[in-house]
Amino acid sequence: MAQTLNGVRVAILATDGFEQSELLEPRKALDDAGARTEVVSLKSGKIKGWNHTEWGDTVAVDKTVESANAKDYDALLLPGGVMNPDKLRMDAKAVAFVKAFFDAKKPVGAICHGPWTLIEAGVAKGRTMTSWPSLKTDIQNAGGTWVDQEAAVDGNLVTSRNPKDIPAFNREIAKLLATSSSRAAA
């Protein structure tokens, strides 16, 4: 990640069952580029990742979604995993948190099953996105256009299909954040 993201604050919205690589790898890339990342979740303490086919590592939660405010962040990251976004889309505060980033036109990155939360927030209509293939019909039914590519960029939104696409996802989210932070500084 060649971009310098010093001072950029990124909320990572996740809960138990997040796909481990889809949270940890983008977070490391963002932190290494100078961004400040915080994990926002439905509960305090720690959340447990899913590592492909079994439970993985735990990650400390920095704030609960109840105490977090989208105004305090420059961008949002939504890792996938099946369980994680399925739980998030059932929580009204999590959905409102996601929608607030779109209302403010802030950058959002979603990978794998992460777009489920975007659909629930009502922000998929008119968007071109990619995701895990099983979300294709969900995205289309929500008024979006689904594409099969490693990363799709549509305005302030970056989406990717799966853990294999993380390098492309990281590259595109870094570009978007660098562009957004330079515009905000101007």
Backbone as a chain_set.jsonl record, in Angstrom:
{"seq": "MAQTLNGVRVAILATDGFEQSELLEPRKALDDAGARTEVVSLKSGKIKGWNHTEWGDTVAVDKTVESANAKDYDALLLPGGVMNPDKLRMDAKAVAFVKAFFDAKKPVGAICHGPWTLIEAGVAKGRTMTSWPSLKTDIQNAGGTWVDQEAAVDGNLVTSRNPKDIPAFNREIAKLLATSSSRAAA", "coords": {"N": [[0.865, -1.175, 0.0], [1.062, 1.86, -1.146], [0.146, 4.415, -0.629], [0.023, 7.145, 1.67], [-1.648, 7.267, 4.59], [-1.867, 8.851, 6.837], [-3.463, 9.989, 9.713], [-6.017, 9.269, 8.858], [-9.025, 7.935, 9.89], [-10.446, 4.817, 10.402], [-13.297, 2.901, 10.703], [-13.934, -0.428, 11.529], [-16.423, -2.479, 11.065], [-17.641, -5.222, 12.658], [-18.51, -8.526, 13.876], [-18.826, -11.526, 15.896], [-17.748, -14.29, 13.976], [-16.667, -13.089, 11.758], [-14.825, -13.181, 8.704], [-11.636, -14.08, 9.132], [-9.2, -13.371, 7.656], [-10.188, -11.325, 6.08], [-10.63, -9.232, 7.749], [-8.245, -8.916, 9.265], [-6.069, -8.699, 7.362], [-6.695, -6.415, 5.581], [-6.835, -4.516, 7.648], [-4.213, -4.506, 8.693], [-2.815, -3.592, 6.431], [-3.927, -1.013, 6.159], [-3.251, 0.13, 8.668], [-0.43, -0.031, 8.453], [-0.055, 1.84, 6.464], [-0.488, 4.139, 7.789], [-3.03, 4.8, 8.677], [-5.579, 4.983, 11.232], [-7.138, 2.408, 12.714], [-10.193, 1.139, 14.051], [-11.995, -1.346, 15.733], [-15.372, -1.818, 15.611], [-18.188, -3.079, 17.176], [-21.023, -5.263, 17.901], [-20.934, -5.925, 20.517], [-18.998, -5.457, 23.533], [-15.543, -6.103, 24.477], [-14.164, -8.929, 23.134], [-14.192, -10.25, 19.788], [-14.784, -13.164, 17.839], [-13.049, -14.631, 15.179], [-13.606, -16.278, 11.991], [-11.924, -18.769, 10.394], [-11.729, -19.683, 7.426], [-12.776, -22.591, 7.536], [-13.16, -23.114, 10.172], [-13.28, -21.983, 13.633], [-11.387, -19.077, 14.371], [-8.949, -16.659, 15.309], [-9.26, -14.272, 18.042], [-10.32, -10.847, 18.215], [-9.785, -7.703, 19.636], [-12.35, -5.484, 20.658], [-12.87, -2.106, 19.998], [-14.884, -0.195, 20.263], [-18.387, -0.231, 20.953], [-21.123, -0.562, 18.678], [-23.201, 0.88, 19.566], [-22.014, 2.948, 21.011], [-20.409, 4.162, 19.157], [-19.827, 6.641, 16.607], [-20.465, 7.553, 13.36], [-19.556, 9.995, 12.459], [-17.117, 10.335, 13.635], [-15.26, 9.043, 12.136], [-13.379, 8.537, 9.098], [-13.792, 6.654, 7.177], [-15.232, 3.402, 6.37], [-14.94, -0.081, 6.945], [-16.056, -3.235, 5.939], [-15.746, -6.386, 6.716], [-16.209, -9.767, 5.498], [-17.375, -13.076, 5.737], [-19.798, -15.46, 6.547], [-21.479, -15.536, 8.841], [-20.95, -13.113, 10.25], [-21.815, -10.652, 8.663], [-24.465, -11.421, 8.466], [-25.413, -11.344, 11.083], [-24.923, -8.636, 11.632], [-26.65, -7.288, 9.83], [-29.054, -7.699, 10.975], [-29.199, -6.041, 13.107], [-30.37, -3.032, 14.119], [-28.946, -0.701, 14.885], [-26.382, -1.169, 13.883], [-26.925, -1.248, 11.147], [-27.844, 1.377, 10.762], [-25.485, 2.724, 11.38], [-23.83, 1.98, 9.23], [-25.322, 3.117, 7.109], [-25.038, 5.809, 7.717], [-22.435, 6.43, 6.896], [-22.689, 6.362, 4.126], [-24.606, 8.359, 3.764], [-23.05, 10.534, 4.443], [-21.285, 10.441, 2.393], [-18.838, 9.113, 2.666], [-15.874, 7.067, 2.253], [-16.31, 3.537, 1.742], [-15.541, 0.166, 2.26], [-16.235, -3.132, 1.314], [-16.195, -6.618, 1.608], [-16.57, -9.91, 0.262], [-19.154, -11.435, 1.882], [-19.864, -9.07, 3.016], [-21.388, -7.042, 1.616], [-24.062, -7.7, 2.212], [-24.852, -6.224, 4.444], [-24.814, -3.702, 3.367], [-26.925, -3.876, 1.568], [-29.049, -4.204, 3.355], [-28.951, -1.711, 4.547], [-29.978, -0.18, 2.579], [-28.469, 0.933, 0.513], [-27.566, -0.121, -1.851], [-28.849, 0.204, -4.278], [-28.541, 1.159, -7.627], [-25.818, 0.903, -7.581], [-22.683, -0.474, -8.656], [-21.319, -3.507, -7.885], [-19.255, -6.083, -6.447], [-19.02, -9.357, -4.974], [-19.135, -12.222, -2.756], [-20.095, -14.927, -4.789], [-22.728, -15.949, -4.229], [-24.247, -13.799, -3.411], [-25.052, -12.412, -5.606], [-27.724, -12.388, -6.721], [-29.079, -11.219, -4.56], [-27.933, -8.648, -4.51], [-28.696, -7.735, -7.063], [-31.504, -7.84, -6.764], [-31.763, -5.813, -4.936], [-31.419, -3.646, -6.48], [-28.907, -3.136, -7.44], [-25.97, -3.568, -9.536], [-24.298, -6.486, -10.265], [-20.968, -7.556, -10.569], [-18.403, -9.762, -11.741], [-15.49, -9.575, -10.639], [-12.184, -8.909, -9.312], [-12.052, -6.578, -7.769], [-14.371, -3.986, -7.375], [-15.049, -0.664, -8.034], [-17.1, 1.944, -7.168], [-17.805, 5.055, -7.134], [-17.746, 6.152, -3.878], [-17.441, 3.597, -2.934], [-15.88, 0.467, -2.478], [-15.715, -2.87, -3.424], [-15.098, -6.392, -2.999], [-14.632, -9.888, -3.911], [-13.703, -12.182, -2.363], [-11.342, -13.8, -0.023], [-9.056, -14.255, -1.675], [-8.966, -12.025, -3.229], [-8.013, -9.982, -1.678], [-5.48, -8.534, -1.952], [-6.037, -6.834, -4.227], [-8.324, -5.551, -3.255], [-7.241, -4.187, -1.011], [-5.471, -2.441, -2.33], [-7.255, -0.872, -3.875], [-8.938, 0.263, -1.909], [-7.084, 1.749, -0.496], [-6.31, 3.621, -2.459], [-8.745, 4.979, -2.781], [-9.125, 6.021, -0.189], [-6.834, 7.657, 0.045], [-7.332, 9.519, -1.98], [-9.755, 10.596, -1.049], [-8.963, 11.668, 1.45], [-7.118, 13.574, 0.623], [-8.783, 15.284, -0.775], [-10.392, 16.163, 1.318], [-8.537, 17.591, 2.782], [-8.003, 19.706, 1.164]], "CA": [[0.0, 0.0, 0.0], [1.995, 2.958, -1.294], [-0.442, 5.659, -0.166], [0.174, 7.506, 3.072], [-2.988, 7.538, 5.11], [-1.713, 9.416, 8.173], [-4.599, 10.749, 10.212], [-7.293, 8.728, 8.395], [-9.633, 7.039, 10.888], [-11.288, 3.831, 9.734], [-14.077, 1.986, 11.542], [-14.112, -1.773, 10.988], [-17.631, -3.002, 11.695], [-17.613, -6.685, 12.62], [-18.927, -9.246, 15.068], [-18.391, -12.922, 15.856], [-17.935, -14.962, 12.703], [-16.052, -12.381, 10.637], [-13.768, -13.946, 8.036], [-10.415, -13.585, 9.763], [-8.283, -12.706, 6.721], [-10.839, -10.147, 5.515], [-10.487, -8.153, 8.725], [-6.854, -8.725, 9.681], [-5.168, -8.254, 6.291], [-6.919, -5.0, 5.261], [-6.495, -3.693, 8.805], [-2.753, -4.375, 8.733], [-2.417, -2.725, 5.327], [-4.328, 0.354, 6.498], [-2.399, 0.583, 9.774], [0.931, 0.147, 7.922], [-0.053, 3.055, 5.647], [-0.648, 5.285, 8.673], [-4.412, 5.003, 9.14], [-5.94, 4.493, 12.572], [-8.326, 1.563, 12.599], [-10.874, 0.736, 15.281], [-13.034, -2.351, 15.554], [-16.672, -1.464, 16.174], [-18.951, -4.328, 17.172], [-22.305, -5.307, 18.611], [-20.667, -6.158, 21.936], [-17.657, -5.067, 23.959], [-14.647, -7.221, 24.775], [-13.501, -9.508, 21.971], [-15.008, -10.998, 18.839], [-14.06, -14.332, 17.335], [-13.021, -14.758, 13.733], [-13.801, -17.561, 11.323], [-10.764, -18.963, 9.531], [-12.14, -20.541, 6.307], [-13.689, -23.693, 7.866], [-13.202, -23.316, 11.63], [-13.09, -20.777, 14.42], [-10.035, -18.537, 14.307], [-8.449, -15.795, 16.372], [-10.136, -13.217, 18.557], [-9.876, -9.475, 18.002], [-10.334, -6.786, 20.636], [-13.314, -4.483, 20.209], [-12.533, -0.768, 20.494], [-16.137, 0.489, 20.623], [-19.615, -0.893, 20.526], [-21.842, 0.227, 17.678], [-24.061, 1.783, 20.337], [-21.25, 4.122, 21.457], [-19.651, 4.712, 18.027], [-20.511, 7.634, 15.782], [-19.836, 7.609, 12.038], [-18.913, 11.304, 12.302], [-15.76, 10.263, 14.181], [-14.428, 8.246, 11.232], [-13.268, 8.973, 7.711], [-14.147, 5.561, 6.285], [-15.778, 2.189, 6.978], [-14.554, -1.36, 6.356], [-16.984, -4.316, 6.283], [-15.276, -7.715, 6.334], [-17.271, -10.736, 5.29], [-17.711, -14.232, 6.539], [-21.249, -15.568, 6.414], [-22.155, -15.216, 10.106], [-20.731, -11.726, 10.629], [-22.775, -9.703, 8.097], [-25.837, -11.855, 8.733], [-25.749, -10.781, 12.402], [-24.925, -7.172, 11.553], [-27.817, -6.772, 9.113], [-30.217, -7.876, 11.847], [-29.068, -5.083, 14.202], [-30.758, -1.715, 13.596], [-27.884, 0.295, 15.115], [-25.306, -1.463, 12.934], [-27.404, -0.832, 9.828], [-27.845, 2.842, 10.767], [-24.077, 3.12, 11.364], [-23.405, 1.821, 7.839], [-26.024, 4.102, 6.288], [-24.492, 7.137, 8.013], [-21.249, 6.64, 6.06], [-23.17, 6.67, 2.776], [-25.248, 9.67, 3.82], [-21.968, 11.523, 4.494], [-20.448, 10.198, 1.209], [-17.508, 8.686, 3.091], [-15.461, 5.797, 1.642], [-16.71, 2.278, 2.364], [-15.035, -1.039, 1.616], [-16.943, -4.344, 1.751], [-15.64, -7.778, 0.927], [-17.205, -11.215, 0.402], [-20.559, -11.302, 2.262], [-20.056, -7.735, 3.59], [-22.464, -6.275, 0.988], [-25.38, -7.936, 2.815], [-25.169, -5.103, 5.33], [-25.11, -2.573, 2.479], [-28.285, -4.103, 1.066], [-29.971, -3.919, 4.468], [-28.924, -0.261, 4.784], [-30.668, 0.471, 1.477], [-27.527, 1.74, -0.267], [-27.091, -0.894, -3.011], [-29.546, 0.6, -5.5], [-27.775, 1.97, -8.554], [-24.381, 0.673, -7.383], [-22.015, -1.627, -9.248], [-20.595, -4.156, -6.798], [-18.948, -7.494, -6.507], [-19.198, -10.003, -3.669], [-19.174, -13.675, -2.873], [-21.08, -15.154, -5.862], [-24.105, -16.225, -3.801], [-24.955, -12.54, -3.163], [-25.371, -11.797, -6.893], [-29.167, -12.145, -6.826], [-29.447, -10.26, -3.511], [-27.523, -7.313, -4.974], [-29.574, -7.375, -8.178], [-32.846, -7.582, -6.226], [-31.706, -4.538, -4.218], [-31.274, -2.582, -7.467], [-27.514, -2.957, -7.817], [-25.412, -4.356, -10.633], [-23.245, -7.367, -9.764], [-19.912, -7.892, -11.528], [-17.482, -10.794, -11.277], [-14.113, -9.099, -10.779], [-11.537, -8.938, -7.998], [-12.436, -5.371, -7.032], [-15.243, -3.06, -8.092], [-15.063, 0.665, -7.421], [-18.248, 2.73, -7.616], [-17.819, 6.26, -6.298], [-17.11, 5.995, -2.568], [-17.57, 2.197, -2.525], [-15.002, -0.574, -3.025], [-16.137, -4.211, -3.019], [-14.326, -7.52, -3.526], [-15.361, -11.157, -3.859], [-13.279, -13.22, -1.42], [-9.985, -13.58, 0.493], [-8.044, -14.22, -2.737], [-8.985, -10.684, -3.817], [-7.586, -8.987, -0.686], [-4.489, -7.566, -2.469], [-6.724, -5.841, -5.066], [-9.188, -4.787, -2.349], [-6.382, -3.272, -0.243], [-4.963, -1.431, -3.26], [-8.335, 0.047, -4.261], [-9.409, 1.031, -0.746], [-6.032, 2.73, -0.206], [-6.436, 4.7, -3.452], [-9.948, 5.747, -2.462], [-8.881, 6.775, 1.045], [-5.849, 8.699, -0.243], [-8.022, 10.545, -2.762], [-10.744, 11.244, -0.173], [-8.305, 12.459, 2.485], [-6.511, 14.753, -0.016], [-9.886, 16.211, -1.068], [-10.84, 16.75, 2.583], [-7.513, 18.522, 3.234], [-7.956, 20.85, 0.235]], "C": [[0.906, 1.231, 0.0], [1.453, 4.276, -0.721], [-0.134, 5.876, 1.31], [-1.187, 7.944, 3.57], [-2.93, 8.105, 6.527], [-2.926, 10.258, 8.544], [-5.954, 10.237, 9.771], [-7.811, 7.731, 9.431], [-10.643, 6.132, 10.199], [-11.985, 2.952, 10.772], [-14.176, 0.654, 10.812], [-15.295, -2.373, 11.734], [-17.667, -4.513, 11.528], [-18.144, -7.249, 13.922], [-18.463, -10.696, 14.931], [-18.71, -13.549, 14.509], [-17.391, -14.197, 11.519], [-14.99, -13.282, 10.011], [-12.437, -13.309, 8.425], [-9.509, -12.801, 8.804], [-8.871, -11.407, 6.182], [-10.889, -8.979, 6.492], [-9.013, -7.875, 8.964], [-5.955, -8.178, 8.579], [-5.436, -6.814, 5.844], [-6.567, -4.079, 6.433], [-4.99, -3.464, 8.877], [-2.281, -3.436, 7.628], [-2.757, -1.264, 5.618], [-3.457, 0.92, 7.613], [-0.981, 0.858, 9.29], [1.048, 1.414, 7.081], [-0.296, 4.311, 6.482], [-2.057, 5.562, 9.15], [-4.552, 4.511, 10.578], [-7.222, 3.706, 12.425], [-8.879, 1.247, 13.978], [-11.941, -0.282, 14.932], [-14.269, -1.915, 16.326], [-17.53, -2.721, 16.078], [-20.253, -4.196, 17.945], [-22.12, -5.457, 20.108], [-19.26, -5.694, 22.258], [-16.813, -6.317, 24.218], [-13.909, -7.682, 23.54], [-14.523, -10.188, 21.072], [-14.14, -12.083, 18.223], [-14.188, -14.436, 15.82], [-13.322, -16.17, 13.274], [-12.67, -17.677, 10.323], [-11.078, -20.047, 8.506], [-13.164, -21.606, 6.707], [-13.792, -23.953, 9.36], [-12.996, -21.983, 12.341], [-11.631, -20.381, 14.408], [-9.695, -17.719, 15.534], [-9.526, -14.833, 16.868], [-9.482, -11.862, 18.291], [-10.55, -8.611, 19.058], [-11.262, -5.771, 19.98], [-12.928, -3.143, 20.824], [-13.766, -0.005, 20.968], [-17.307, -0.386, 20.238], [-20.304, 0.021, 19.515], [-22.764, 1.23, 18.371], [-23.321, 3.058, 20.748], [-20.462, 4.778, 20.328], [-20.506, 5.695, 17.24], [-19.762, 7.726, 14.453], [-19.118, 8.935, 11.801], [-17.464, 11.296, 12.775], [-14.78, 9.531, 13.271], [-14.46, 8.82, 9.823], [-13.753, 7.915, 6.734], [-14.634, 4.364, 7.093], [-15.294, 0.969, 6.206], [-15.511, -2.433, 6.87], [-16.4, -5.646, 5.817], [-16.454, -8.665, 6.19], [-17.246, -11.872, 6.275], [-19.223, -14.321, 6.437], [-21.948, -15.086, 7.682], [-22.108, -13.735, 10.447], [-21.747, -10.774, 9.996], [-24.228, -10.12, 8.308], [-26.303, -11.332, 10.09], [-25.861, -9.266, 12.34], [-26.188, -6.637, 10.897], [-29.103, -6.929, 9.91], [-30.223, -6.881, 13.006], [-29.312, -3.667, 13.653], [-29.667, -0.674, 13.774], [-26.72, 0.076, 14.158], [-25.696, -0.997, 11.534], [-27.404, 0.695, 9.727], [-26.417, 3.391, 10.711], [-23.545, 3.059, 9.926], [-24.036, 2.904, 6.97], [-25.465, 5.506, 6.502], [-23.239, 7.436, 7.186], [-21.663, 7.0, 4.63], [-23.839, 8.032, 2.732], [-24.213, 10.789, 3.798], [-21.007, 11.388, 3.304], [-19.002, 9.854, 1.568], [-17.154, 7.353, 2.425], [-15.881, 4.584, 2.47], [-16.101, 1.14, 1.549], [-15.76, -2.245, 2.18], [-16.434, -5.515, 0.931], [-16.475, -9.02, 1.237], [-18.707, -11.074, 0.685], [-20.87, -9.933, 2.889], [-21.171, -6.932, 2.945], [-23.875, -6.587, 1.515], [-25.803, -6.764, 3.69], [-25.479, -3.853, 4.506], [-26.534, -2.671, 1.943], [-29.302, -3.735, 2.144], [-30.057, -2.425, 4.757], [-29.584, 0.517, 3.644], [-29.754, 1.29, 0.574], [-27.006, 1.026, -1.518], [-27.706, -0.421, -4.33], [-28.673, 1.524, -6.351], [-26.269, 1.769, -8.47], [-23.913, -0.538, -8.177], [-21.119, -2.207, -8.174], [-20.2, -5.561, -7.195], [-19.046, -8.041, -5.089], [-18.932, -11.489, -3.843], [-20.292, -13.98, -3.879], [-22.522, -15.382, -5.406], [-24.908, -14.959, -3.5], [-25.401, -11.851, -4.454], [-26.858, -11.439, -6.988], [-29.632, -11.148, -5.767], [-29.129, -8.833, -3.958], [-28.426, -6.856, -6.116], [-30.985, -7.058, -7.697], [-32.908, -6.265, -5.458], [-31.486, -3.361, -5.165], [-29.843, -2.295, -7.875], [-27.15, -3.805, -9.024], [-24.252, -5.168, -10.065], [-22.259, -7.659, -10.878], [-18.981, -8.92, -10.897], [-16.057, -10.342, -11.574], [-13.516, -8.946, -9.391], [-11.823, -7.705, -7.159], [-13.306, -4.512, -7.929], [-15.262, -1.746, -7.324], [-16.23, 1.427, -8.036], [-18.358, 3.944, -6.695], [-17.055, 6.029, -5.008], [-17.113, 4.553, -2.07], [-16.587, 1.292, -3.263], [-15.524, -1.907, -2.512], [-15.218, -5.245, -3.663], [-15.05, -8.812, -3.218], [-14.995, -12.058, -2.691], [-11.855, -12.965, -0.945], [-8.897, -13.545, -0.575], [-7.921, -12.827, -3.354], [-8.461, -9.604, -2.867], [-6.494, -8.056, -1.218], [-5.122, -6.471, -3.335], [-7.623, -4.948, -4.21], [-8.37, -3.756, -1.59], [-5.878, -2.131, -1.134], [-6.047, -0.395, -3.57], [-8.854, 0.87, -3.082], [-8.37, 2.082, -0.367], [-6.093, 3.91, -1.17], [-7.61, 5.602, -3.108], [-9.724, 6.599, -1.215], [-7.886, 7.905, 0.817], [-6.489, 9.853, -1.007], [-9.001, 11.318, -1.883], [-10.072, 12.128, 0.863], [-7.622, 13.689, 1.873], [-7.58, 15.768, -0.383], [-10.331, 16.921, 0.201], [-9.835, 17.791, 3.08], [-7.49, 19.779, 2.382], [-8.947, 21.932, 0.613]], "O": [[1.454, 1.598, 1.039], [2.234, 5.158, -0.367], [-0.043, 4.93, 2.091], [-1.795, 8.872, 3.038], [-3.835, 7.871, 7.328], [-3.355, 11.125, 7.784], [-6.97, 10.725, 10.266], [-7.106, 6.792, 9.801], [-11.558, 6.59, 9.516], [-11.333, 2.335, 11.614], [-14.468, 0.614, 9.617], [-15.178, -2.735, 12.905], [-17.717, -5.025, 10.409], [-18.22, -6.554, 14.935], [-17.787, -11.048, 13.964], [-19.8, -13.365, 13.967], [-17.619, -14.597, 10.377], [-14.333, -14.054, 10.71], [-12.156, -12.158, 8.091], [-9.1, -11.683, 9.119], [-8.126, -10.481, 5.86], [-11.166, -7.849, 6.09], [-8.574, -6.728, 8.877], [-5.154, -7.279, 8.834], [-4.483, -6.042, 5.733], [-6.055, -2.979, 6.222], [-4.546, -2.338, 9.1], [-1.435, -2.574, 7.868], [-1.949, -0.375, 5.347], [-2.98, 2.051, 7.522], [-0.386, 1.866, 9.669], [2.127, 2.001, 6.992], [-0.309, 5.42, 5.948], [-2.264, 6.472, 9.951], [-3.74, 3.725, 11.064], [-8.263, 4.252, 12.06], [-8.133, 1.105, 14.947], [-12.693, -0.116, 13.972], [-14.217, -1.675, 17.532], [-17.593, -3.356, 15.025], [-20.541, -3.166, 18.555], [-23.026, -5.159, 20.886], [-18.425, -5.553, 21.364], [-17.316, -7.44, 24.18], [-13.123, -6.933, 22.96], [-15.574, -10.641, 21.526], [-12.924, -11.936, 18.102], [-15.28, -14.343, 15.259], [-13.298, -17.122, 14.055], [-12.474, -16.788, 9.494], [-10.724, -21.209, 8.707], [-14.311, -21.54, 6.265], [-14.443, -24.911, 9.777], [-12.592, -20.992, 11.733], [-10.743, -21.233, 14.432], [-10.099, -18.043, 16.651], [-10.546, -14.611, 16.215], [-8.263, -11.752, 18.162], [-11.738, -8.769, 19.34], [-10.99, -5.27, 18.889], [-12.687, -3.054, 22.028], [-13.707, 0.737, 21.948], [-17.222, -1.186, 19.306], [-20.085, 1.232, 19.508], [-23.066, 2.292, 17.826], [-23.925, 4.128, 20.826], [-19.899, 5.855, 20.525], [-21.733, 5.597, 17.208], [-18.553, 7.954, 14.436], [-18.168, 8.99, 11.02], [-16.671, 12.145, 12.37], [-13.599, 9.412, 13.598], [-15.412, 9.485, 9.412], [-14.088, 8.23, 5.592], [-14.479, 4.307, 8.312], [-15.242, 0.978, 4.976], [-15.754, -2.536, 8.072], [-16.54, -6.002, 4.647], [-17.549, -8.405, 6.69], [-17.114, -11.672, 7.483], [-19.869, -13.291, 6.249], [-22.904, -14.313, 7.608], [-23.107, -13.162, 10.883], [-22.493, -10.129, 10.734], [-25.121, -9.273, 8.326], [-27.455, -10.921, 10.236], [-26.774, -8.677, 12.92], [-26.745, -5.638, 11.354], [-30.129, -6.351, 9.554], [-31.158, -6.877, 13.806], [-28.546, -3.176, 12.824], [-29.477, 0.165, 12.894], [-26.133, 1.042, 13.671], [-24.878, -0.414, 10.822], [-27.002, 1.243, 8.701], [-26.17, 4.41, 10.067], [-22.883, 3.991, 9.468], [-23.342, 3.541, 6.177], [-25.423, 6.305, 5.566], [-23.01, 8.588, 6.814], [-21.041, 7.857, 4.003], [-23.663, 8.781, 1.771], [-24.445, 11.852, 3.223], [-20.029, 12.13, 3.212], [-18.066, 10.248, 0.873], [-18.052, 6.59, 2.07], [-15.824, 4.588, 3.699], [-16.139, 1.146, 0.319], [-15.89, -2.375, 3.397], [-16.263, -5.414, -0.284], [-17.015, -9.161, 2.334], [-19.455, -10.635, -0.188], [-22.016, -9.668, 3.252], [-21.858, -6.193, 3.649], [-24.796, -5.803, 1.282], [-26.966, -6.359, 3.681], [-26.312, -3.038, 4.902], [-27.254, -1.676, 1.873], [-30.287, -3.045, 1.878], [-31.107, -1.927, 5.163], [-29.734, 1.736, 3.732], [-30.208, 2.24, -0.064], [-26.092, 1.527, -2.174], [-27.121, -0.636, -5.391], [-28.143, 2.526, -5.87], [-25.52, 2.402, -9.214], [-24.654, -1.505, -8.35], [-20.269, -1.513, -7.615], [-20.731, -6.143, -8.141], [-19.142, -7.282, -4.125], [-18.559, -11.952, -4.921], [-21.344, -13.343, -3.823], [-23.452, -15.038, -6.136], [-26.128, -15.031, -3.349], [-26.06, -10.813, -4.401], [-27.201, -10.3, -7.304], [-30.494, -10.315, -6.047], [-29.948, -7.926, -3.804], [-28.873, -5.709, -6.13], [-31.599, -6.104, -8.175], [-33.977, -5.665, -5.339], [-31.379, -2.217, -4.723], [-29.584, -1.32, -8.581], [-27.928, -4.648, -9.469], [-23.335, -4.613, -9.459], [-22.657, -7.971, -12.001], [-18.795, -8.946, -9.68], [-15.488, -10.675, -12.614], [-14.245, -8.863, -8.402], [-11.832, -7.795, -5.931], [-13.006, -4.333, -9.109], [-15.467, -1.726, -6.11], [-16.34, 1.543, -9.256], [-18.935, 3.863, -5.611], [-15.857, 5.745, -5.032], [-16.816, 4.308, -0.901], [-16.47, 1.336, -4.488], [-15.752, -2.068, -1.313], [-14.638, -5.011, -4.723], [-15.956, -8.851, -2.385], [-15.883, -12.649, -2.078], [-11.215, -12.02, -1.405], [-7.894, -12.855, -0.39], [-6.889, -12.491, -3.934], [-8.467, -8.425, -3.221], [-6.572, -6.856, -0.954], [-4.777, -5.298, -3.189], [-7.677, -3.735, -4.415], [-8.749, -2.587, -1.525], [-5.869, -0.976, -0.711], [-5.792, 0.808, -3.532], [-9.174, 2.047, -3.243], [-8.729, 3.187, 0.04], [-5.946, 5.061, -0.759], [-7.496, 6.827, -3.136], [-10.095, 7.773, -1.192], [-8.073, 9.003, 1.341], [-6.224, 11.021, -0.72], [-9.074, 12.544, -1.958], [-10.553, 13.228, 1.136], [-7.547, 14.734, 2.519], [-7.34, 16.973, -0.318], [-10.615, 18.119, 0.186], [-10.223, 18.765, 3.726], [-7.004, 20.817, 2.831], [-9.031, 22.956, -0.064]]}, "num_chains": 1, "name": "protein.A"}
